[in-house]
Amino acid sequence: MTINGGISFWYATDPTAAQPPRAPLTGDATADVVIVGAGYTGLWTAYYLKQSAPDLRVTVLEQKFCGYGASGRNGGWLYNGIAGRDRYATLHGHRAALRLQQAMNDTVTQVIDTAAKEGIDADIHRGGVLEVARTPAQLTRLKAFHEAELAFGETDRALYDATDTRARINIADAVGSSWTPHGARIHPLKLVKGLAGACERLGVVIHESTPVTEITTGRAITPYGTVRAPYVLRCTEGFTAALKGQKRSWLPMNSSMIATAPLPQSTWDTLNWSDASTLGDMAHAYMYAQRTADNRIAIGGRGVPYRYGSRTDNDGSTHPATITALTTLLTSFFPQLAGTEITHAWSGVLGVPRDWCATVTLDRTTGLGWAGGYVGSGVATANLAARTLRDLVLGDSTDLTTLPWVNHRVRRWEPEPFRWLGVQALYAAYREADRREAATHTPTTTPLARLADRISGRH
């Protein structure tokens, strides 16, 4: 029987999930910095602020509990990808985007080292990231992707042919792959819980069960009171649209996952998946997967990509058709897993700006700041964003505050119904493009996918 929802597999199997939440806000309060959202971005920001300025009064407000959003539901990819790098190269030059990429490479190590320093056991295994191609068109995109990564300084990246790919992970129909060492498998919930504990040890005040309804200059407003502070930082990612005035800022894109029952060693031997590298592909409607610490495969992709009116899901519940589609995807990669029990299914939302670029912003005249728009690559990016927000709040001019994503502005999403119609058409086009490429074995990306890229603003 598949457990559908329960926030995520990570929560459903967490022995401490039933612990009572932290106390909510019980009246008006003041702070030096108030952070809205207790996911990776908010908690890392609080952590680094208190480390750098121990006397700073930092309060974090969370509508449900720490990690309720993407931080507790993601695929567990701690890797060096960042949304918008190519656009930043166009806007600010190759050297500026190269600095951003190098900062992301370093961030993977920063997270791993900080987790070790704080005694956070998050099942981290640094096996890198393997991106695989399974059609001629995907192979063409893979080679272009590989060359682009080399151009941005990844001299330690490797390109594999079909034989070498199957030696790393035995994927059906694999025709090539690209591997980077700048990635690790993690248990998302263990990381976010450990980070929350590290924040509290430093003196950060965290209020759970405290939804923020509006952010204005100097104030974070909740049903239980208002927290006043010179700096108010919005770290709400896919839930940003629920805030007053933010309906069209970032699109809450849906992503879904399933997890298998633990697999026996004999199965892992046939899969050749021994180093626990995370796995992705070059399809337009891409997938992502990891080998969990308890020997399951957790695999994700797009289900229902977007809900009308920027609505978010209900505690991770997933449409049965999406579970079926992800199960089919799993067995297309690994036919030997046909009939394997799917024990968990869940969904969550990620934040997508109109130009698909992650950003960090602080307006010093109002004290309002925000970070996010990670487009699904937030596990590591949130850490870099948090360290950048720290420097911006403290008024320090550093290498981080001069990165090209700082104070980047982007237009808002279209109003409904155009927003919903556009996203549905976009992903229908991508799915059809993947189908055509697989059926025709064309070595080039279909015109349909290139058109969808232009319309969406991704390229």
C-alpha positions in Angstrom: 0.0 0.0 0.0 1.3 3.4 -1.0 1.3 6.2 1.7 0.1 9.2 -0.3 1.1 12.5 1.2 2.1 12.7 4.9 4.1 15.8 3.8 6.8 13.5 2.3 8.5 10.2 2.6 11.1 11.9 4.7 8.5 13.0 7.2 6.4 9.8 7.0 9.4 7.7 8.1 10.7 10.2 10.7 10.4 8.8 14.3 10.3 12.3 15.7 7.5 13.7 13.4 4.9 13.5 16.2 6.8 15.9 18.4 4.8 19.0 19.2 5.6 22.2 17.2 7.5 25.1 18.6 5.4 27.7 20.4 3.6 30.2 18.1 3.9 33.9 18.4 1.7 35.1 21.3 1.6 38.9 20.8 3.5 41.8 19.3 7.3 41.5 19.4 10.4 43.3 18.2 13.7 42.0 16.7 16.7 43.3 14.8 15.9 40.9 11.9 12.7 39.0 11.3 12.7 36.1 8.8 9.6 34.8 7.3 9.8 31.1 6.4 11.7 28.3 8.3 13.0 26.4 5.3 16.6 26.2 4.2 16.8 29.9 3.2 15.3 31.3 6.3 17.2 29.0 8.7 20.6 29.3 7.0 20.1 33.1 7.0 19.3 33.1 10.7 22.3 30.8 11.4 24.9 32.9 9.6 23.5 36.2 11.0 23.8 34.9 14.6 27.3 33.5 13.9 28.6 36.8 12.5 26.7 39.0 15.0 25.8 37.1 18.2 24.1 40.1 19.8 21.7 40.4 16.9 18.1 39.6 17.8 16.8 37.2 15.1 13.3 35.9 14.9 12.0 33.3 12.4 8.3 33.0 11.7 6.9 29.8 10.1 3.3 29.1 9.1 3.5 25.3 9.9 6.7 23.9 11.1 10.4 23.9 10.1 10.8 22.3 6.7 7.1 22.1 5.9 7.7 23.3 2.3 10.3 22.3 -0.3 13.1 21.9 2.3 11.3 18.9 3.8 10.0 17.4 0.5 12.8 17.8 -2.1 14.7 15.0 -3.8 17.8 15.4 -1.6 20.1 16.8 -4.3 22.9 19.0 -2.7 24.5 20.1 -6.0 26.0 23.0 -7.8 23.3 23.9 -10.2 21.8 27.4 -10.1 18.8 28.8 -12.0 19.6 31.6 -14.3 23.3 31.4 -14.7 23.2 31.7 -18.5 21.0 34.7 -18.4 23.3 36.3 -15.9 26.2 35.7 -18.3 24.2 37.5 -21.0 23.4 40.4 -18.7 26.7 40.8 -16.8 29.3 38.9 -18.8 30.8 35.5 -18.7 33.3 36.4 -15.9 30.5 37.4 -13.5 28.5 34.3 -14.2 31.7 32.2 -13.7 32.1 33.7 -10.3 28.5 32.7 -9.4 29.2 29.2 -10.6 32.4 28.9 -8.6 30.5 30.2 -5.5 28.0 27.4 -6.1 30.7 24.8 -6.4 32.1 25.9 -3.1 28.7 25.9 -1.5 28.4 22.1 -1.8 31.4 21.8 0.4 30.2 24.6 2.7 27.0 22.7 3.5 28.8 19.4 4.1 31.4 20.9 6.3 28.9 23.0 8.3 26.7 19.9 8.9 29.7 18.0 10.2 30.7 21.0 12.4 27.2 21.2 13.9 26.9 17.4 14.4 24.0 17.1 11.8 23.7 13.6 10.5 21.8 14.1 7.2 22.8 10.9 5.5 25.2 12.9 3.3 27.1 10.9 0.7 29.2 12.9 -1.8 28.9 10.7 -4.8 28.4 13.5 -7.3 25.6 14.0 -9.9 25.1 11.8 -13.0 23.1 13.4 -15.8 22.1 10.8 -18.4 20.9 10.9 -22.0 18.6 8.2 -23.3 17.8 9.4 -26.9 19.9 11.0 -29.7 18.4 14.4 -29.0 19.1 14.1 -25.3 22.7 13.2 -26.1 23.1 16.3 -28.3 21.8 18.4 -25.4 24.0 16.5 -22.9 27.2 17.2 -24.9 26.3 20.9 -25.2 25.5 21.0 -21.5 28.8 19.3 -20.7 30.8 21.8 -22.8 29.0 24.7 -21.2 29.9 23.4 -17.7 33.5 23.1 -18.7 33.4 26.7 -20.0 32.2 27.7 -16.5 35.2 26.2 -14.8 34.2 22.6 -14.1 37.4 21.0 -15.3 36.7 18.0 -13.0 33.5 17.0 -14.9 33.6 13.8 -16.9 31.7 12.7 -20.1 30.8 9.1 -20.4 29.7 7.0 -23.4 26.9 4.3 -23.1 29.2 1.6 -21.8 30.8 3.7 -19.1 27.4 5.1 -18.1 26.0 1.7 -17.5 29.1 0.8 -15.5 28.1 3.7 -13.1 24.4 3.1 -13.1 22.8 0.4 -15.3 20.1 2.6 -17.0 18.0 1.2 -19.8 18.7 2.8 -23.2 21.4 5.1 -21.8 23.6 6.5 -24.6 25.8 8.8 -22.6 26.1 10.8 -19.4 27.9 13.7 -17.7 29.2 13.4 -14.1 30.2 16.1 -11.7 31.8 15.6 -8.3 30.1 18.8 -7.1 27.1 17.0 -5.6 25.9 14.8 -2.7 22.9 12.8 -1.6 21.2 14.1 1.5 18.2 13.4 3.7 16.4 16.7 3.4 14.4 16.5 6.6 17.4 15.6 8.8 19.3 18.6 7.4 16.5 21.1 8.1 15.8 19.7 11.6 19.5 19.8 12.4 19.8 23.3 11.1 16.8 24.5 13.2 18.5 23.1 16.3 21.8 24.8 15.4 19.9 28.1 15.1 18.3 27.8 18.5 21.6 26.9 20.1 22.9 30.3 18.8 19.9 32.1 20.2 17.6 32.4 17.2 13.9 32.5 18.2 11.7 30.3 16.0 7.9 30.5 16.1 6.1 27.7 14.4 2.3 27.6 13.6 2.6 31.4 12.9 1.4 32.3 9.4 2.6 35.7 8.1 -0.2 37.3 6.1 1.6 40.5 5.1 5.1 41.9 5.0 5.5 45.7 5.0 8.4 48.1 5.9 9.5 47.2 9.4 6.7 44.7 10.1 5.8 41.0 9.6 2.1 40.8 10.3 0.5 37.6 11.7 -3.0 36.7 13.2 -1.3 36.5 16.6 0.7 39.8 16.6 3.1 41.8 14.6 6.9 41.5 14.8 8.6 44.8 14.2 12.2 44.9 13.0 14.5 47.1 10.8 15.0 44.2 8.5 12.2 41.9 7.3 13.4 39.0 5.0 11.0 37.0 2.9 12.2 33.4 2.6 9.0 31.7 1.5 10.0 30.2 -2.0 7.0 28.3 -3.4 4.6 29.7 -0.8 5.3 33.4 -1.7 2.0 33.8 -3.6 0.0 33.4 -0.4 1.4 36.7 0.9 -0.5 39.9 0.3 0.6 41.6 -2.9 2.8 38.6 -4.0 0.3 36.6 -6.0 2.2 37.0 -9.3 5.8 37.3 -8.0 6.8 33.7 -8.1 4.9 30.8 -9.6 4.4 27.8 -7.2 5.4 25.0 -9.6 4.5 21.5 -8.4 6.9 18.6 -8.3 6.1 15.0 -7.2 8.0 12.0 -6.0 7.7 8.4 -5.2 9.8 6.0 -3.1 10.2 2.3 -3.5 10.5 -0.2 -0.7 14.0 -1.0 0.3 15.7 -3.0 -2.4 17.9 -6.1 -1.7 21.6 -6.0 -2.4 21.1 -8.4 -5.4 19.0 -5.7 -7.1 21.6 -3.0 -6.4 24.2 -5.3 -7.9 22.2 -5.5 -11.2 21.7 -1.7 -11.1 25.4 -1.0 -10.6 24.3 1.9 -8.4 27.0 1.6 -5.8 28.3 5.1 -5.2 25.0 6.8 -4.3 25.4 9.5 -6.9 22.3 11.4 -7.6 20.7 10.8 -11.0 19.0 13.2 -13.5 18.3 13.2 -17.2 18.3 15.5 -20.2 14.6 15.2 -21.0 12.5 18.4 -21.3 10.2 17.1 -18.5 13.2 16.0 -16.5 13.4 13.5 -13.7 15.6 13.4 -10.6 16.4 10.5 -8.3 18.6 9.3 -5.4 19.5 6.1 -3.7 18.5 6.7 -0.1 20.5 5.7 2.9 18.0 2.8 3.6 18.4 1.5 0.1 15.3 2.8 -1.7 15.0 4.7 -4.9 13.3 8.1 -4.5 12.4 9.5 -7.9 10.6 12.6 -8.9 9.3 14.7 -11.8 6.4 16.8 -12.9 2.9 15.7 -12.2 0.3 18.4 -12.2 2.7 21.2 -12.8 0.6 24.1 -11.5 -2.7 24.7 -9.7 -5.0 27.5 -10.8 -4.7 30.7 -8.9 -1.2 29.8 -7.5 -2.8 27.3 -5.0 -0.5 24.9 -3.2 -1.0 21.3 -2.3 -2.5 19.9 0.8 0.3 18.3 2.9 1.9 16.5 0.0 -1.1 14.5 -1.4 -0.5 13.4 -5.0 -2.8 12.6 -7.8 -3.0 8.8 -8.5 -2.2 9.4 -12.2 1.0 11.1 -11.2 2.0 8.1 -9.0 1.3 5.9 -12.0 3.4 8.1 -14.3 6.3 8.2 -12.0 6.2 4.4 -11.5 6.3 4.0 -15.3 9.2 6.4 -15.4 11.0 4.4 -12.8 10.6 1.1 -14.7 11.6 2.7 -18.0 14.9 3.5 -16.4 15.2 0.2 -14.6 13.0 -2.5 -16.1 14.1 -5.0 -13.5 12.1 -3.0 -11.0 8.8 -3.9 -12.6 6.4 -4.9 -9.8 8.5 -3.3 -7.0 6.4 -1.9 -4.2 5.9 1.9 -4.2 5.7 2.7 -0.5 5.4 6.5 -0.6 4.2 9.3 -2.8 4.3 13.1 -2.2 4.3 16.5 -3.8 5.5 20.0 -3.1 5.9 23.4 -4.7 9.0 25.3 -5.8 9.3 29.0 -6.6 9.7 30.0 -10.3 10.3 33.7 -11.3 9.1 34.8 -14.7 12.6 34.7 -16.1 13.6 31.5 -14.2 16.4 33.2 -12.4 17.2 32.7 -8.7 17.8 36.0 -6.9 18.9 37.7 -3.6 17.7 41.2 -2.9 17.8 43.7 -0.1 16.4 47.2 -0.3 18.3 49.2 2.3 15.8 52.1 2.2 13.0 49.9 3.4 14.8 47.0 5.1 12.9 44.5 3.0 14.8 41.6 1.5 14.2 38.3 -0.1 15.9 35.3 -1.7 14.6 32.4 -3.7 13.2 31.5 -7.1 15.5 28.5 -7.1 13.4 26.6 -9.7 14.0 23.3 -8.0 17.8 23.7 -7.4 17.5 25.2 -3.9 19.2 22.7 -1.5 22.6 24.2 -2.0 21.5 27.6 -3.5 19.6 28.4 -0.4 22.9 28.3 1.6 24.7 30.7 -0.8 21.6 33.0 -0.8 21.6 33.0 3.0 25.3 33.9 3.3 24.7 36.7 0.8 21.7 38.0 2.7 23.8 38.0 5.8 26.4 40.2 4.2 23.8 42.5 2.8 22.0 43.0 6.1 25.3 43.6 8.0 26.3 46.1 5.3 29.4 44.3 4.3 30.8 44.5 0.8 32.1 41.0 0.0 32.6 38.8 -3.0 29.1 37.5 -2.4 27.3 40.8 -2.5 28.8 41.6 -5.9 27.6 38.4 -7.5 25.3 39.0 -10.5 22.1 37.6 -9.0 22.1 40.3 -6.2 19.3 42.8 -6.5 18.2 41.3 -9.9 14.7 42.5 -10.9 12.2 40.5 -12.8 8.7 41.2 -14.1 5.6 39.5 -12.6 3.7 36.5 -14.0 0.7 37.1 -16.1 -2.8 37.2 -14.4 -5.1 34.2 -14.5 -6.3 32.5 -16.6 -3.3 33.2 -18.8 -0.9 32.0 -16.1 -2.6 28.6 -15.8 -3.1 28.2 -19.5 0.5 29.0 -20.2 2.0 26.6 -17.8 -0.3 23.7 -18.8 0.6 24.3 -22.5 4.3 24.6 -21.7 4.5 21.2 -20.0 2.2 19.6 -22.5 4.7 20.8 -25.2 7.6 19.4 -23.3 6.0 16.0 -22.8 5.1 15.9 -26.5 8.7 16.9 -27.4 10.1 14.1 -25.3 7.7 11.6 -26.9 8.6 12.7 -30.4 12.4 12.6 -29.7 12.1 9.1 -28.3 9.9 7.9 -31.3 11.9 9.5 -34.1 15.4 9.2 -32.7 16.2 12.6 -34.1 19.6 14.0 -32.9 18.3 17.5 -32.6 15.9 19.1 -30.1 12.4 19.3 -31.6 11.2 22.8 -32.7 8.3 22.4 -30.3 10.6 22.3 -27.3 12.6 25.2 -28.6 9.4 27.2 -29.0 8.3 26.3 -25.5 11.7 27.5 -24.1 11.4 30.8 -25.8 7.8 31.4 -24.7 8.4 30.3 -21.1 11.4 32.6 -20.7 13.7 29.8 -19.7 16.2 30.6 -22.6 
